[in-house]
């Protein structure tokens, strides 16, 4: 960068596209290093895939990402840095497993053996380069559903583990996910034990006020005027001299850009010159997951009196899993249900009345007849959100890791890529989003400062 003959280098100017956790983390690092940062956010709020809604009585419902847990050190540090606190997720009592039409306290050993086999294979995967694993080609052309059909002891075990892992982790059907994609995800999150557990796992803690409160404080800590909401970036011009981000309200010139969006959304931006063929191909082969998250709100958490935790998993039916999502300070019970993949798509095709009835019937099967009478049923469809188009995250389609995986983090000239999909640790989680944003910011500072 020229210094005008003064010997003093002007600060690097960076446009960050997206004010989710990844974009905010990138902006924080850049601003802390003295860079001039403009964070351009399409929504009228910050936070990306987190959204907290309060009911009339103040009960908070997290409609998007909500949990943090052990080994998610950056999120824990940010919570402390911004003077927020956490509380443990409600999980006291017996879990429920719906298995072949019967209720159980736990899945049988046949399911545990399948998950253990997958954890063992995941140990062979480098999350920074999954395509380099010795069996990467085989794993990438094999879907999780195909593998389960060959290895599982029975169809119910195959169906249950497929729903639990492809659905619960990637919001997809087992036939839509390659074995390599799942193994990468398991390794990135430290294994199934951490990924699936409540206490001691990724669902252990929640943030008081919701993750949205943390996103708002991260944004407020940036230099005044840094974050501009309601400003979608329509196109990015880039060359050796710098970048230009084009919005409906004008253009923003900078030395570099960090695009902190899921690849599927990053691919909807126009680029001049166009993205390299492999990077563009990546954006076409990493669709967002299909998840439906629904909160059923009751006068009280009645299942606790019955000795139930509200935590459940199911081998069949429209709902794959539930959790008790009550919050301290509220006497109301919140039972949150998740549907994934094909089940989520089928529920979306229903009228609101039919969908509510189907979901409430599923809850009755899990915690008993009192579930038939919720005060409210609150849902948010991230797949219909223009600036998200699905949750939890994007996942590469079967057969795509070797050809396109190396493009996930590789900069395109002065355009750098962030977002939780690009993380090598805790990909798909808020922790991964933060780590990815900080990594992209470090790249910009090393290349352009």
N, C-alpha and C positions, 0 to 999 in steps of 0.2 A: 504494500500500500504506500502511495506517495506521502511524504511528510511536509511538502511545501517548502523545503529548504530549512525548516526550523530545527530539524533533528529530533522532533517529537512526533511519534507515530500517532495518528488519530485512532480513536477506539474503533474496533471492528463493529460493524453494524450487521445485525442478524434479524431476519424475519423468522418467527416461529409460527407454523401453521397448526393451530389447534391448542386449546387451553384445557385439555384433559390433564391428568397427572403427569403424563410424559412430557407434554409441552411446557407445563409449569415447572417441572424439575429442570428441564433444559434451560429455560429462561432464568431460573434462579442461579444456576451455575454460571451462565454467561454474564448476567448482571453483576454477580459477585466478582467476576474477573475484570470488570470495567467495560464490558461491551455494551453498546446501545441496542436494546432489544425492543422489537414490536411483536407482540403476541396477537395474532389475528384469529378470532374464534367465530365460527358461523352461528352458533347458538346465541341466545340472549343471556347466557349464564356460563360460568366456568365449571369444570369438573368432568366433562366428557361422559363416560359411561357410569357415572354415579349420579344419583338424583334422590333427594330426601323430600318426602311429602309429609306434612303434619295434618292429622285429623282435627276436627273441631275442638276436641278436648286436649289437644297437644300431643297425642300419641304419635311418635315419629315412625314412619315406614320408609325403609330404604328400598327403592324400586330398582336399583341397579347393584353394582358391586358394593359389598358391605363389610367383608371380614378381613382381619389380619391375624397372623399367628406366629409361632416360633420360627426363627431363622429369617423372618422378614424384617431385617434390621434397619433398612432405610426407612420403611414406613414407620416403624417404632420411633426412630430418631426424629422424623418429621412431626409426629404427634407431640412428642416432648418439646421440640423446638418451638412449636406454635401454641404451646400452653393448652393443649387439649388432653383429655384422658380417655381411657378405654374402660369397658366393662365386659365381663365374661359372657359369652353366649349361653343362653339357657339350655342345659342339656342334662339336668338331673332327672333320673328316672329311667325306666326301661325303654329301649329302642324297639321299634316294630319292623318286622320284615314280612312283606306279603309274598308268599312263595307258593306258586301253583294252587292258588285259591285258599291257602291257609295262612294264618298268622303265626309267626315265630318270633323268638327273641333275638335271633342272630341267623345269618345265612349258614348253610351247611359247609362242611369241610371242602366239598367239591368246588365251591366258589372261591374259598380261600386259596386252594391249590392253583387255580387259574391265575389269580392275581399274583401269587408268589412267582409263578413262571414268568409273568410279564415283568415283574420287578427285576428278576435275575437277568433277563435280556436287556432291560433298560440300563443296567450297569455297564454294558458294553458300548453305550452310545455317548459320544462327546456332544453335549448340548450346543457347543459352538460350531460344530460341523457334523451333524448327524449322518450326512451322506458318506462320510469316511469310515463308518462302522464296517467291519468285515462282512456282515450279512445285510448291508444297507439295501442293496438292489432287491434282494429277496423280500425283505420286510416292507419295502416301499410298494412293491406290486401286489402285496397280500393285504387285503382288508382285515380289520379286526374281526368283522363278522365271519369271513372265510376261515380265519385262524381258529376262532371259537368253534365253528362247526366241525373242524377236524380234531380238536384237542379236548373239548369239553366232554365230561362223562355223560351228560344228558342235556336235552334241549333247554330245560328250565335253567340250569346253571349257565349255559351259553347266553340265554336271553338276559338273565339277571346281570351278569358281569358286563355284557355289552351295553346295557342301559346305564349301569353304574359308572362305567369308564368313558365310553364314547359320549353318552348323554351328560352325565354329571360333570365331566371335565371339559368336554369340547362342544357340548350342545349340538350333537349330531347323532345320526344313526350309525351302528357298527359297520354297515355296508358303505358308509361315506368316508370312513377314516382309515388311513393306512396304518399298518402295524408300526411302521417307522415313526409316523406322526405321534402316535400314542406313546411309544417308547421315549421319544424326545421329551414329551410333556411330563412323563413320569420322572425322568432324570432331572429335568429342569426344576421340578418342584420338590426334589429330595425323596421321591418314592411314594408309593400308595399310602403308606402309613401317615405321612404328613399331609398329603393331599386330601385324604378322605375323612380325617378325624375332626371332631369338634374339639374338646379339651385335648391339648397337646398337638393340635394340627392346624391346618390352614383356616378353619372356621372357629378358632378358639375365642377371638376377641372382636368387639365392635367399638367404634369410636363414638363417644358421647356427642350427640348432635349430628351424627352421620358423617361419612367421608366427605360429603359436600361441604361441611364446615371447615375441614382441613383444606380443601381446594380453594375455598374463598380466602382463607388466611394466607395461603401460599401466594395467591394473586395479589392480595393487599400488600404483601411484603416487597413486591417488586417496585421499582421506581414509578412514581405517579405517571399515569398515561400509558404505561407499557402494554396493558391489556385492552384490546378493542373488541367488544362483543358485537354480535349481529353483523358480522363482516366476513362472509364466506370468500375464500380465495378461489377465483375461477380459473386462473392461469398463472403459470410461473415461467418467465423468460430467464434464461441463464446462459452465460458465456464466460470467457476468461476474465472479463472485467467485473462481473458481479451478477446479481439476480434482481429481477423485478417481479413483485407479486401484484397481480391485478385483482382488484375487488370492484364491487358495484359502486363504491364510493371514491375510487381513485386507485392510484398505484403506490407501492412502497418499494423503494430502492434499497438494496443492502449488499453487503459483501458476500453473504452466504444465507442459505435457508435451511431450517430444520423442519421437515414435514413430519409432524407427530400425529399421524393418523394411521388407522389400520390400512394395510396395503390395498384392500378393495376400494376404500374411499380415496386413498392417495391416487389411485389410477383414474379417478373421475375428474381430476384436475387436468387442464390442458397444459402442455409443456412445449416450449419453443427454445431449442429444437426438441423434437419428440424424444421420449425416453428411449434408451437402448432397448432392443427387441427383448432381451432376457429379463430386464427389469419390468417392462410392460407385461411380458408374459406372466411374471410372478403375480402381478396384481389381478390377472384374470384367473389364476389358479389357487387363490387363497380366499374363498368366500367366508363370510361371517357365519357364525353358528346360529341355530334356530332354537331359542329358549323362550319359554313363557313363564314368568314369575308372578304368582298371584297370592295376595294376602287376604286371608279370611279372618275377620276381626270379630271377637266374641266379648260378652260382658266380663268374662274372667277366663283364665287358662284352665278350664275344667279338667283337661287331661292329666294335669299334675296331681290332682286329688285321686286319680285312678292309678297313680304310680307310673304314668307314662311320661317320657321326655318330650314327646312331640316330634322326635327325630325318627324318620322312617325311610325305608327304601322298598321298592316293589319290582317284582319280576314281570308284572303285567299291569294293564290299566293305563289311563291317560296321564297319571302322575307318577314320576319316577322316584321322587324323594320329597320329604317335608322337613321343616325345622320349626321349633318354637322361636318366634321372633319378637317376643315381648321385650319391653324396655323398662329399666328402672324408673320408678316414679309414676308408672301407669298401671292401674289395676286390670286393664283389659288384656285379654288373651289374643295373641296374633299367631296364627298357624299359617306358615308360608309354604306353598306348594310350587314345585318346579316340573314342567313338562319340556321335553326336548325332541328335536328332530321331527320325525313323522307324526308323533303324538301332538307336538306343539303346532305343526301345520294343520292337522285335522281340527284341533280346537279353534284355530283362527278362522276356519271355514264356517264354523257354527255361528248362529246368532248369539248376541250377548246373553240372552236368557238361557239358551241351550248350553252354552259354554259354562255358565255359572252352575247350572244344574249338574252337569257332568263332573265338574270339579268338586262340588259339595258332596256328591255321591261318593267320589273317591276318598274324600276326607272322612266320611262316615265309616267306610271300610277300614280306615286306619285307626281312628281314635274313638269311634263309637257314635251312637245316634245323636248325641248333643251337638255334634258338628253340623247337623242339618239346619241349624238356625243361627247363622252368622248375622251380626248387626250390619256389617258391610263386607263387600268383596271388592278389593282394589287391585287392579292390574295395570301394567304399563307394557306396551308392545314395542320393544326396541327394534324389531325388524321393520316396523312402520315409521320409525324415527328417521327423518330425512338425512340427518347428519350422523347416523350410526348404522342403520340397516341390518342390525343383528347383534347378538351377544352369545357367549361371553367375549369371544375373540375370533380372529380368522385362523383357519387351519389349512395347510396345503393339501390338495387333493391327492389321492393315491397315484403314485408314479411321478410325482413332481419334485421331490426333495433333491434328487441328484441334479436335475437340469436347472432348477430355479432357486433352490435353497441358498446357494452362495450369494444371491443378489439381495437377500433380506437386509443386510447392513451395509453393503458396499455403496459408498457415495456416488452420485451421478454428478461429477464435476463439483460445483459449489452447492449442490443440493444434497443434504444429509437426511437420513431416515431414522425416525424414532418410533414410538408406539410399543405397547407391550408385546406385540407379535415378534418384535425384533430382539427381545431379551433372551439371554442364555440362562439366566436364573429366574425362576418364578415367572416364566412366560405365561401370559394370559391373566395375570393378577396385577393388582395395584403396585405391588413391589416390583414386578417386572417392568411396568410402565415407568416407574421412577428411575430404575437402573438404566433403562434404555435411553431415557431423556438425558441423564447425566453422561452416558457414554457418547451420545451424539454431540452434546455440548463440548466435551473434551476434544472430539475430532475437529470441530470447527475451530476451537482455539489453537489447536496444534497446526492446522492447515492454513489459517487465514489471519491470525493475530500478529 
